[in-house]
Amino acid sequence: METESVLKTVEFFKCANADLKFDEELFNYWVKPDIFEDTFLFLEQNPLPVCIVSNIDRNDILRAIKHHGMAFENVVTSEDAKSYKRSPKYF
């Protein structure tokens, strides 16, 4: 889906020499993202349940969570809501 979006954007803006290799790099970043240094400290000290709401697809966010060895009470994605950015239905 990302590749299709990029191709449509390249076509729309008539980009002559677009390098589409970044698509794979971007996807790899999404499933292994950097996190803030104090993330684990916050999660340890926070007494409340933490839920993730993300505009990325479910499998992608679950891979990112697993990559960091984390667990959350609930994870809700735009894919789950069948609604993506700019739509209030997602929220």
Buried (B, 14 or more C-beta within 10 A) or exposed (E): EBEEEBEEEBEEEEEEEBEEEEBEEEEEEBBEEEEEEEEEEEEEEEEEEEEBBBBBBBEBBBBBBEEEEBEEEEBBBBBEBEBEEEEEEBE
